[in-house]
Amino acid sequence: MKMIINIKGVIELSKAATAISQNTRYLESQAARESNARSYPRRIPIAIAEAEGIYVKDMDGKNYIDCLAGAGTLALGHNHPVVLEAIRELLDQKRPLHTLDLTTPVKEQFVEELFASLPPEFARQAKIQFCGPTGGDAVEAAIKLVKTATGRRSIFSFQGGYHGSTHATMSLSGTLGQKERVQGLIPDVHFMPYPYAYRCPFGVGGEQTHALSSRYIENLLDDPESGIVTPCAFILEIVQGEGGSIPAPVEWIREIRRITKERNIPLIIDEVQTGLGRTGKLFAFEHADIIPDVLILSKAIGGSLPLSVVIYNEALDVWNPGAHIGTFRGNQMAMAAGLATLKYIKEYYIPDHAAARGEQFMNRLNILKQQISCIGDVRGRGLMIGVEIVDDRQSVDHLGHYPAHKKLAARIQQECLKRGLILEVGGRHSAVIRFLPPLIVTERQIDDIFLIFNEAVHAAYAGLQHEHD
């Protein structure tokens, strides 16, 4: 009997094998040569070959919907035409790419557009400091600024907050994993209770959470025996990102602004992840109609390229020349890309679009929450959404909530990846599924994302139940 060889099939199998080995080769090379501190590849083991819009393609040729989007950096998705055009124009005109803090026409246009985007009350009295490429460097600059201006040393941060991975910013962050084995963190950082109603720090939940938080903080500041000297500043996120996509109630934000303003304590708002429309407003603090003393921006502000800035009230501008520097604070390509991104976001009402798509997605997720008991909480603002995964086999706490389920959250993430959806986990015990899609995601694409997530949740939950039977 003759063996019939399907040449076309052999070629296709050969191509697939080549693609798979190529993808694996990149991952193995990365594991062999990159630091043990690498993180995302451990949970999202792909090598990216191409990217456009909300989609990426790996070295195997598999397409994914990207709901991580550079941890919120890619407001307009991958390789948006207006960003590419801005970069090409800068290159074609032979503009400088690197200028330290010397000014250029591109820089002036960027600053003008950014200031025009701020609430007028803020913009009229604003100064800007260009920092190194990362949001962490901008946080460092902001702390240096307020300590210099006030002459004070202590600072109030919040439980669950995340402000970076440098020595100082790690000191300001709630995350314990990074700093448990690091000695000599900056002193006089005091962590206040954040209004996380689902896991209430006071054990009461609901509306009482934010009221108790603000009352506790105000009492502490006014208590002459509190043990804490008047702080140089408060630093907070309007929506905690790494802490589990936890939005602060508007009432609480206004109370913190009142408390700090009455006591002449600078309020630093960290909008590294929330800035430029992510929460349904251009800036997240606008939900509460407040004006911060200091605003920190990075990620989206560079239009997908490295850039960070601090914008602050001119009354704080008392530091000396060279008080905060950085070689790459003059990234002209990032300013051009950021300028194009900011103009597009405003011209096409992207914050309103993000609010609508976020509401659409939250509605679908809340329906799913009623159908499957492993979803404990659905929360967020705009397109910054978290789904807290819980262990319904355990006993509930006194608030009626099951404990966090890290293992199931990780399995859901992997089931999503199998089905072509990239997302991240975070929050307490790494049990919160986080969604940060590009802000240009369409209504149809939100439906596609939900369908994949819905299928992945059920598959992961059923698989875990089967293991326990």
N, C-alpha and C positions, 0 to 999 in steps of 0.2 A: 504494500500500500504506500503510495507516494505521499510525502508530507508537502502540503500546499503552504507556501510561505506568503503571508500577507505583508508585502513590502511596505505599504503605506502604514500599516499598523505598527510594524517594527520601528519605522522612522518616528512615528508619534510617541511611542514608548521611549525611544532614545532621547527625544527632545525633552520629554517630561523628566526622565532621569537626570539629564544634564541640568535642567532648571532646578530640580530639587537639590542636586549636589552643589550647585552654585549658591543657592540660598543658604544651605547648611555651612558651606565654606565660609561665608561672611560671618555667620553667627559664631562658628568655632574660632575664627580669627579674632573676633571681638572678645570672646571669653578668654582667649589665651593672652591677649596683649593689653586689654583695658583693665582699669582698676576694679578691685573687688567691690568698690562703692557704687558701681553702675547699678541702676535700679529698673528702669522701664523694660529693658530686654529680658529680664527675668520673668516678667508677667506677660509681655507682648513679644514673643520670640520670632520676630520677622526682620528681614532686611528690605528696606524700601527702595524700589527702583524708580517709580514715577509717582507724581501727585498732581491733582488738579481739582479745584473746588473742594468738595467735602470728601473726595475719594483719594485713596492711595492704592498703589499696586506693589506687591512684594516681588522678590526675585523669582518666585515660582509662577508669576503671572496672575496671582489671585488678587482680586479687588476687594477693598474694604471701605466701609463708611467710617470716617475718622471723627469720633466724638471725643477725642482728646485734644486735637488741634493745637499741638504745642503747648499743652496745659493752659489753653486760653489765648495763646499768642496770635493765632491765625484768625483774626476777626473776620476777614473776608475769604477765608479758606486758603488753599494752596494755589500759588501762582495766579492770583487774580489779575486780570488784564490791566487794571489801573495801576497796580503795584509794579508790574513788569514794565509798563510804559514809562513810569517815573524813573525807574532804575536805568532803562535804556537811554532816556533823555539825558540823564546826568552823565552817563558814560560818553554818549555821542558829543556832548558839549565840552568834554575834557575838563569837567569840574573837578576840584580836589576831592579826594575820598577821605582824607584824614587831616584835621586842622587843629587838634588839641581844643582849646576853647577860643581860638580866633574865629571871628564871625565871617559869614558868607551870605550871599543872597538867599541861598536855600535855607540856611539857618534862620535868617530874619523872617522869611515867609512862614516857616514852621512855627516859630514863636508867635507871630501875629495871628495865625489861624488857631493855635491852641488857646491863646488868651481870649480870642473872640468866642471860643466855645465855652468858656467858664461863665458862671453867673456874674453879671456886671459888678456886683458888690465885691466879689472876690478879685476879679480881674483888675479893678481900679487900683488896688493896693498890693498887687502881686509882684513878686520877683521869682526868677527861675534859676535853678542850678542844674546844669547838665552833669550827669554822673557817669560812672563806668557802665559797661554794657548791661549789667544785671540789676534786677529790682533790689537784690540784697545790698548792692552798693548804694542805691538811693536811700534805703532804710538807714544804713550807716550814716550817710550824710545828714539825714533828717534828725537823727539822735544827736549828732555832733552840733548841729545848728541850734537845737533847743537848749542843750546843755550850756553852750556858749552864751546864748541870749539871756537865759534865766539865772545862770550861776548855780543851779541846783544839780543834784546828782541822781536822785532816785527817779524811776519811771514806772508808770502803771501800764501793764499789758493785760491780756485776757486769756483765761483758760481756753484751750482749743485753737488759739491763734497761731498763725504761721507767717513769719516775716523774712525767712531766708535761712541759708546754711553757713554763713560766715560765723566767725567766733561771736561777734556781738549780736547779729540777728538771730542766731540759734539761741542765745541767752534770752531773747525777747519772745521766743516761740514756746508754745505749750508742749510740742512734741518731745517726749522723753527719750525715744530711741536714739536720736542723733547725739544727745549730749550726756548720756549716762556714763560714758567712759572718757569724757573730755574734761580735763581739769581747768580751773581758773577762768570760768565764765565771768562776764562782767557783773559786778555786784549791784545791789540796790534795785533789782527788778522785782516788782511785786505783781502777782497774778490775781486779777479780779474775776469774779464769776460772770461768765457770758450768758446771756439769756437763751439757753438751749432748752426749750420747753419740754422736748421729748425725754431728755435725760436731765431733768432739772437739778441744778447743783444744790438747791435747797430742799429737794424732795417733795415739792408740791405740784409742779407742772402748771400748764395753762397760762392764763394772763398774769397770775401772781409771780411767775418767774421773773419777768422783766421789771416789775415793780419792786420786788425784793432786792434785785440786783442793784438798781439805781439807789434805793434807800440805803442799802449796806455801804455802797461806795461813798455816798454823801456823808453818812455818819462817820465813816473811817477818816475822811478828810478833816472833819470838824472835831474829832476826838483828840484832845491834847495828850492822851495816853495811848494812842494807837500804836506807837512804836515806829511809825513810818513818817519821815520828814516830807514836807510838801514836795510833790514830784515836779520834775522839769517838764513833763508832758504825759499825756495819755496816748497810746497808739492802739488802733483797732481796725478791724475789717468790718465793713457794713454787711457783707456776707462772708462768713468764714469759709475758705476754700478747702484747704487740706484738712481742716477740722471736721469736715463732713457736710459741706454745702448748707451751712446753717445761716439763715437770714435773721438779722437783728430786727425786732419790731420797731416800727417808725417811732412809737412813743418813747421807747428806750433810748434811741439815738438822740432824740430831742432833749431828753432829760440829761444825758451825758454832756451834750453841748451846753445846756444851761448850767450844770454843775461846774464844768471846767471854766466857762466864761465868767461866772460870778467870782471865781477864785483866781482868775488870771493865770490859768494853767493851759498852755498850748495843747490843742487837740490835733493829733496827727491821724489822718485817714489814709490807710494803706489800700490803694486801688490798683495794685499791680495786676491782679487778676480780674477785677470787676470793671476797670476803666474802659471807656469808649463803647458803651452800649450793651455790654454783656448782660446787665440786670434789667434792661428795659428802659433805662435812662442813660444819657451820655456818661454821667458819673453817678455812681450808686448813692452818694450822699444827697443827691437831689431828690430822692424818694422822701426824705425827711425835711426837705426845704431848710437845710442848715448851711452854714459856711464854716469850713474847717480853717484852722490856722496854717496847717501844712497838709499838702496833698502829694502822695507818692504815686508815680505812674511808670509802668514799664510794659513788658509783653506787647500788647496790641499797639502801643504808641509808636513803635518802630516799624509798623506795617509788615511784620514778620522778621525783621532784622534787629540785632541787639541795640537797645537804647533804653535809658532810664533818666527820669527827671524828677526834681523836687520843686514844687511850686508852693510859695509860702508868703505870708503877710510881711510886708516890707519892714514892719516894726521889729521883726526878728533878725533883720539883716545887719548884724553887728560883728560878724566874724571878719577876720583879716584876710587880705589877699593870699591865696594858696591854702586856705584853711581846709578845703576839700578839693583834691585834684584827681586826675585819672587820665592815663594816656589816651584811652579810646573814648573820651567823652565828646569827641568831635566827629562822630560817624556820620558823614554827609549822606551816604547812601540810605542809611536808616532814617534820616530826617526827611529825605525826598520821598521814601516809601511811606513813612508815617504821615507826612503832609497829604499825600494822595489818598491814603486810607481814611484819614479824618474828614477830608472834604467829601468823599464818597459816602461815608456813614451819615453825615449831616444832610447831604443833598437827597439821598434816597430814604431818609427816615428809618434807618436801620434799627435804632433803639425801639421804635414802635413795632417794627417787624419782629424783633427778638421777643418783645413782650407778648405778641400774639402767638408766635410759635411756641413760646414757653408755656402759655396757658393751654394751648392745644395738647401739648405733650403731658403736662401735669394732669389734665382731665383724664387722659387715657391711662396714665399710671395710677391714678386714684381709683379708677374702676378695677384695674388689675389688683390693687391692694385689697379690695373687697372680696376678690376671688381666691386669693392664696395667702395663707396665714404667715408665710415666711417674710412678707414685706411688712415691716413695723411702722415705717413712716415715709412719707413722700413730701419733700420740701424743696424750696429754692425760690429764686427770683429771676424772671426772664429766662435766659438760656444757661443758667447756672443751677443745675438741679441735682439733688441727691436722693437716693432710695436706700433706706437703712434696712439691712437684712438681719433677721432675728431667728433665734432657735426656738421654734414653737413646741419642742419636745420638753423644754425645761419649764420651771415654774415662773409665773410672772412676778414682777416686783410690786411694791405697794402702790405704784402708779398704774399698774395693770399692763406693763410692758414686758415682753420677753427679753432675755439677754441678747447681746450682739452675737452674730454667727459669722466669724471670719472665714471658716472653711467653706461655707456655702457661698459667700460673696465671691471668693476666689474661683469657685467652680462655675458660678454664673458668668464671671468675666471670661473664663476659658470657653464656655459654651457659646458666648457671644462671638469670640474670636473665630471659632470654628465656622460660624455662620456669616462671617464677614463684617463684624462690627467691633471697632476698637473703642474701648472705654477704660476708665481707671477706677480703682478702689481707693478709699481714704477713710477719714473719720476715725472715731474711737475703735480700737481693735481691728482696723482695716475692714470694717463691715459695711461701709457705705459705697454703693455704686454711684459714681459721679459722671454726669453728662456735661460736656463743654463743647458742643458742636460749633462749627463756624456760624457766624450770625446770619449768613446768607442762606442757610438751610431753608428749603421750601416746605410747604404744607405736605406735599406728597412724600418728600424725604423723611419728614417727621413720622409719617405713617409707616414707612419702611423700617425706620429705626425701632419703632414700637413693636412691630410685628416680630422682628428678630429678637428683641429683648424679651418679649412675652414667651416666645418659643424656648428661649434659652433658660429662663427662670423655671418654667415647668419641667424642662429636661433635667436641669441641675437638681431641682427639688425631688423629682421622682427618683433620680439616681441615688441620691443620698438616703432617701427613705428605703430603697431596695437594699442598700448596704446594711442598714440597721435591722432589717427583717430577718 
